[in-house]
Structures are given as C-alpha cells and as structure tokens.
C-alpha cells in the first residue's frame, strides 16, 4: 500500500509542478496572437498631433494650370476649352460669364471633376488658373 501512495503522490507532484495557471496560459496565447501593428485614426488617443504646415505661398495661375489643368485643357478632352483657343474661351465667356466659369471650375461640370482634382488648390488659385487660360487664349 505504501508503494501505491508513493506512486500517487509522485504523479500528483509531477502534475502539480508541470501545471501552469490558466492566467499564464491566456497571457502566453494573447502574446502570440497579438496584432503585428495597429492603425491610428485622427481623433483617436493614439494619433499624434497633426504636423503644423508652414505658411504656403499661393501658386500662380500658370503653376496650377501646368500641374492640374493642362492635362485636359491642352487638347480639349471631353469638350474642355483648349488653352490658346480664343473661340473656345470667348464662347464660354459670352454664354456663361466669368463668375460661372469660376464656379464650374471649383464645383466641377460635365466630365470636369471639382477643382480639376487639384484638391489642395484654393478657390483663388483656381480663379488664377482660369484667368491664366483666358489671358493666353485671346
């Protein structure tokens, strides 16, 4: 009988020594399955403060035209008035007026997206690009 008690005690001790608490197991699993990275969205506490932009000089009409407008207005894509074509621009000016041209350029019209996809352009920069195209199309 003494022999059986020793065996039972030995088995119990070996299980007790090898046993790991449920908390330790859960911690180990959580560590192995943790996400590799996370995403911070503006407004979340983990998001860093936005970087303050320095003063930005407004772009000239020519710079805006070259960067954003020329792709369509150089060749008249989808009916866009062509740069340098006096007939295209004079017809639009007489039919719609300058304020409507400004508004259409800012808000988009027909195939032209708002601001010609120059989403970082100010309204004044868009006005400058329109003025630049008109001045060079007389």
C-alpha positions in Angstrom: 0.0 0.0 0.0 2.9 2.3 0.8 4.1 1.8 -2.7 0.7 2.9 -4.2 0.7 6.0 -2.0 4.2 6.9 -3.3 3.2 6.4 -6.9 0.0 8.5 -6.4 2.0 11.2 -4.6 4.7 11.2 -7.3 2.1 11.5 -10.0 0.3 14.3 -8.2 3.5 16.2 -7.6 4.6 15.9 -11.2 1.3 17.1 -12.5 1.3 20.0 -9.9 4.9 21.0 -10.9 4.1 20.9 -14.6 0.7 22.6 -14.2 0.6 26.2 -15.4 -2.1 28.5 -14.2 -4.9 29.5 -16.6 -3.8 33.1 -16.4 -0.3 32.2 -17.6 -1.7 30.2 -20.5 -4.0 33.0 -21.5 -1.2 35.6 -21.3 1.0 33.4 -23.5 -1.8 32.9 -26.1 -2.5 36.7 -26.1 1.2 37.5 -26.7 1.5 35.0 -29.6 -1.8 36.2 -31.3 -1.3 39.9 -30.7 -1.7 42.1 -33.9 1.6 42.9 -35.6 0.6 46.6 -35.8 -2.4 48.9 -35.3 -3.9 51.8 -37.1 -4.5 55.2 -35.5 -7.2 57.3 -37.0 -7.4 61.1 -36.5 -9.3 61.7 -33.3 -8.1 58.5 -31.6 -6.0 59.0 -28.5 -3.1 57.1 -30.2 -3.0 59.5 -33.1 -0.2 62.1 -32.9 -0.9 65.8 -33.1 -1.1 67.0 -36.7 2.0 68.5 -38.1 1.6 72.2 -38.4 2.0 73.3 -42.0 4.1 76.3 -42.6 2.8 79.3 -44.5 2.2 78.3 -48.0 2.6 80.7 -50.8 -0.3 80.7 -53.3 0.5 79.2 -56.6 0.3 81.2 -59.7 -2.3 80.5 -62.3 0.4 79.2 -64.6 1.6 76.8 -61.9 -1.9 75.5 -61.3 -2.6 75.1 -65.0 0.7 73.2 -65.6 0.2 70.9 -62.6 -3.5 70.2 -62.9 -5.4 71.8 -65.8 -3.1 71.2 -68.8 -3.8 67.5 -69.0 -7.3 68.2 -70.3 -7.3 71.8 -71.5 -4.2 71.5 -73.7 -6.0 69.1 -76.0 -9.7 69.8 -75.2 -10.5 66.4 -73.6 -14.3 65.8 -73.3 -15.1 69.3 -74.6 -12.8 71.3 -72.3 -12.0 74.7 -73.7 -8.5 74.4 -75.3 -5.7 76.5 -73.9 -4.8 79.2 -76.5 -8.1 78.8 -78.5 -9.8 82.2 -78.4 -13.0 80.8 -80.0 -13.5 78.2 -77.2 -13.0 80.7 -74.4 -14.9 83.6 -75.9 -17.9 81.4 -76.5 -17.9 80.3 -72.9 -17.4 83.8 -71.5 -20.2 85.3 -73.6 -22.6 82.4 -72.8 -21.9 81.9 -69.1 -19.8 84.8 -67.8 -16.6 84.7 -65.8 -18.3 84.0 -62.4 -20.0 80.9 -63.8 -16.6 79.7 -65.2 -15.1 80.2 -61.8 -18.0 78.3 -60.1 -17.9 75.5 -62.7 -14.1 75.1 -62.2 -14.4 74.9 -58.4 -17.5 72.7 -58.3 -17.0 70.7 -61.5 -19.2 70.4 -64.5 -19.8 67.6 -67.0 -16.6 65.5 -67.2 -14.6 68.0 -65.2 -14.3 67.0 -61.6 -14.3 69.6 -58.8 -11.2 71.8 -59.0 -9.9 69.6 -61.8 -8.8 67.2 -59.0 -6.5 69.8 -57.5 -8.0 69.3 -54.1 -5.3 71.3 -52.3 -5.9 74.3 -54.6 -7.6 77.3 -53.0 -10.5 78.9 -54.8 -8.2 81.9 -55.5 -5.7 79.6 -57.1 -8.4 78.1 -59.3 -9.5 81.6 -60.3 -5.9 82.3 -61.2 -5.7 79.3 -63.4 -8.9 80.3 -65.2 -7.6 83.9 -65.6 -4.3 82.4 -66.9 -6.0 80.3 -69.5 -8.3 83.2 -70.7 -5.4 85.6 -70.9 -3.4 83.2 -73.0 -6.4 82.4 -75.3 -7.1 85.8 -76.8 
